[in-house]
Amino acid sequence: MTRIFPAYAYGDGPVAGCYWAGTVPDDSATTPVASGRITADVAIIGAGFTGLSAALHLAQDGVDVVVLDSMHAGWGASGRNGGFCCLGGAKASSAELADRFGQDALTGWRRAEQDAVALVARLLQDHGIAADTHSQGETILAHNDRSARELAQDVARVKAEYGVDAAWHSPDELKDTGMAGPFKAGLTIPVGFALNPRKYIAGLLRAALAAGARVHGHSPVLRITQDSGGFTLATDLGSVHARRLIVATNGYSSEDLPPWMAGRYLPAQSNVLVTRPLTQAELDAAGWTSRQMAYDTRNLLHYFRLMPDNRFLFGMRGGLLASPQAEAVITARARRHFEAMFPAWRDVETPHGWSGMVCFSSNRTPYCGPIPDLAGAFAGFAFHGNGVAMGSYTGALLADLVQGKPTRLPYPDVMRANAPRFPLGRFRRALLPAGYALAGLADL
Ligand SMILES: Cc1cc2nc3c(=O)[nH]c(=O)nc-3n(C[C@H](O)[C@H](O)[C@H](O)COP(=O)(O)OP(=O)(O)OC[C@H]3O[C@@H](n4cnc5c(N)ncnc54)[C@H](O)[C@@H]3O)c2cc1C
């Protein structure tokens, strides 16, 4: 595996303080290490939302499917994210999407974003997954006056593009509805909800296994070879032979698995802190009592929500280096931002802190489709930090694409555009500091 961050990013260090881990029972016995010779119709690399959603949909179609993960199911971003099941997936603006793909494709993409949220809601319902859901849509909070004016204009844009009525809030209205803070305005879009991502992934795993999928943890794929019969995936203790292949490794991808991936994805860190349960007096002191999931309008955004057990989750874009020292620095920075935004909680402990990799593409849109130089292989990645819903959706699309049948859900043009390579090849991580600096300047 050739990866572009230091080894620390791919180990257990960054996720050691993850709050979600203690909220689910250990299910590793259901995902034994792959050993010996295993055969299947379809092999999937990666047991996150994308891989497990693909596995579930394939198994429900009666396809013999095997999933392999280097660690355990949900070990990647899927088991350690902020739990915003929300619109999004691309970084490109509406104007850019309309320019590149046309107005109809923009409409199709906006529809898919909503369908992705609906898919997760349906999966929770159909498989009896209790995932501590809350929030009626999502609220965007303006961090300066310019953003407040833009949010006011967004009411019409949201109606035109998503067909839903968004509500604009003045600072007084925000305060009255329990969302007090240094915010100049707010906009609530009534689509999406929050969940415990680890409970969702554990439920997806159970559903996929019950439908007949096989999932192997601690089984890193070390090599992919192709011959006339299909693919052979070599792991530490065995090999999987499958006629078709899905690569669902997103921010934890490798340059060589398969080589087509090289340079086409850019992992970037995101960080989360979680407080101890807050008392009612503490919530009242900050003026934040709402269960709405919220994020601010910065490019280097903060995202936060009050969870059902009164713990407060606060996340932000992470650092540029991966090491225990860098992790400590970025955790301290997240803590400073938390205290600046919610000074009433200056003395509230944040016993949980962790980080993980989101994934960008150079054309700022997610990719879902065939791997061009590897007949029978497909990939889905680059959800730009919004993969709870869109990763699940991509998995459902991949399940149909790999079977060569029409997709059960609309397959947006926006996701079909091949992901071009970033400049600088294996050293493309060096693009991030300049990108962050520019994003930070634009936030002023
Ligand atoms: C801190 C953080 C907060 C986030 N918050 C949100 C949020 O609130 N809302 C939202 O929508 N999105 C959020 N995201 C993004 C979201 O979590 C991801 O987009 C989504 O989980 C991607 O799912 P995936 O299945 O494609 O990839 P992942 O969940 O990253 O899974 C990839 C898997 O591939 C495995 N793998 C890699 N290489 C190999 C190999 N060679 N062999 C075997 N297995 C391999 C890895 O072990 C990993 O488990 C956040 C991400 C982070 C890191």
PDBQT file of the ligand as one rigid body, heavy atoms in Angstrom, charges set to zero:
ROOT
HETATM    1  C1  LIG A 501     -13.704  13.828  11.485  1.00  0.00    +0.000 C 
HETATM    2  C2  LIG A 501     -14.654  13.659  10.331  1.00  0.00    +0.000 A 
HETATM    3  C3  LIG A 501     -15.904  14.242  10.409  1.00  0.00    +0.000 A 
HETATM    4  C4  LIG A 501     -16.811  14.088   9.345  1.00  0.00    +0.000 A 
HETATM    5  N1  LIG A 501     -18.075  14.551   9.488  1.00  0.00    +0.000 NA
HETATM    6  C5  LIG A 501     -19.004  14.268   8.546  1.00  0.00    +0.000 A 
HETATM    7  C6  LIG A 501     -20.360  14.610   8.737  1.00  0.00    +0.000 A 
HETATM    8  O1  LIG A 501     -20.748  15.116   9.804  1.00  0.00    +0.000 OA
HETATM    9  N2  LIG A 501     -21.243  14.352   7.745  1.00  0.00    +0.000 N 
HETATM   10  C7  LIG A 501     -20.850  13.757   6.572  1.00  0.00    +0.000 A 
HETATM   11  O2  LIG A 501     -21.692  13.554   5.694  1.00  0.00    +0.000 OA
HETATM   12  N3  LIG A 501     -19.575  13.366   6.388  1.00  0.00    +0.000 NA
HETATM   13  C8  LIG A 501     -18.651  13.593   7.326  1.00  0.00    +0.000 A 
HETATM   14  N4  LIG A 501     -17.370  13.180   7.168  1.00  0.00    +0.000 N 
HETATM   15  C9  LIG A 501     -17.013  12.466   5.918  1.00  0.00    +0.000 C 
HETATM   16  C10 LIG A 501     -17.538  11.038   5.910  1.00  0.00    +0.000 C 
HETATM   17  O3  LIG A 501     -17.239  10.421   7.143  1.00  0.00    +0.000 OA
HETATM   18  C11 LIG A 501     -16.908  10.272   4.742  1.00  0.00    +0.000 C 
HETATM   19  O4  LIG A 501     -17.163  10.946   3.542  1.00  0.00    +0.000 OA
HETATM   20  C12 LIG A 501     -17.459   8.857   4.627  1.00  0.00    +0.000 C 
HETATM   21  O5  LIG A 501     -17.395   8.188   5.850  1.00  0.00    +0.000 OA
HETATM   22  C13 LIG A 501     -16.696   8.094   3.561  1.00  0.00    +0.000 C 
HETATM   23  O6  LIG A 501     -17.134   6.752   3.606  1.00  0.00    +0.000 OA
HETATM   24  P1  LIG A 501     -16.374   5.650   2.779  1.00  0.00    +0.000 P 
HETATM   25  O7  LIG A 501     -17.032   4.374   3.075  1.00  0.00    +0.000 OA
HETATM   26  O8  LIG A 501     -16.311   6.057   1.351  1.00  0.00    +0.000 OA
HETATM   27  O9  LIG A 501     -14.865   5.685   3.321  1.00  0.00    +0.000 OA
HETATM   28  P2  LIG A 501     -14.286   5.310   4.747  1.00  0.00    +0.000 P 
HETATM   29  O10 LIG A 501     -15.339   5.287   5.781  1.00  0.00    +0.000 OA
HETATM   30  O11 LIG A 501     -13.110   6.187   5.004  1.00  0.00    +0.000 OA
HETATM   31  O12 LIG A 501     -13.833   3.810   4.575  1.00  0.00    +0.000 OA
HETATM   32  C14 LIG A 501     -12.729   3.424   3.820  1.00  0.00    +0.000 C 
HETATM   33  C15 LIG A 501     -12.266   2.083   4.379  1.00  0.00    +0.000 C 
HETATM   34  O13 LIG A 501     -11.336   1.523   3.465  1.00  0.00    +0.000 OA
HETATM   35  C16 LIG A 501     -10.458   0.735   4.233  1.00  0.00    +0.000 C 
HETATM   36  N5  LIG A 501      -9.265   0.481   3.406  1.00  0.00    +0.000 N 
HETATM   37  C17 LIG A 501      -8.441   1.382   2.835  1.00  0.00    +0.000 A 
HETATM   38  N6  LIG A 501      -7.483   0.748   2.151  1.00  0.00    +0.000 NA
HETATM   39  C18 LIG A 501      -7.691  -0.589   2.281  1.00  0.00    +0.000 A 
HETATM   40  C19 LIG A 501      -7.037  -1.755   1.823  1.00  0.00    +0.000 A 
HETATM   41  N7  LIG A 501      -5.941  -1.697   1.060  1.00  0.00    +0.000 N 
HETATM   42  N8  LIG A 501      -7.546  -2.961   2.157  1.00  0.00    +0.000 NA
HETATM   43  C20 LIG A 501      -8.663  -3.059   2.914  1.00  0.00    +0.000 A 
HETATM   44  N9  LIG A 501      -9.317  -1.977   3.404  1.00  0.00    +0.000 NA
HETATM   45  C21 LIG A 501      -8.840  -0.761   3.079  1.00  0.00    +0.000 A 
HETATM   46  C22 LIG A 501     -10.174   1.577   5.462  1.00  0.00    +0.000 C 
HETATM   47  O14 LIG A 501      -9.697   0.794   6.547  1.00  0.00    +0.000 OA
HETATM   48  C23 LIG A 501     -11.537   2.202   5.716  1.00  0.00    +0.000 C 
HETATM   49  O15 LIG A 501     -12.263   1.522   6.733  1.00  0.00    +0.000 OA
HETATM   50  C24 LIG A 501     -16.425  13.350   8.178  1.00  0.00    +0.000 A 
HETATM   51  C25 LIG A 501     -15.172  12.769   8.122  1.00  0.00    +0.000 A 
HETATM   52  C26 LIG A 501     -14.278  12.910   9.180  1.00  0.00    +0.000 A 
HETATM   53  C27 LIG A 501     -12.933  12.263   9.091  1.00  0.00    +0.000 C 
ENDROOT
TORSDOF 0
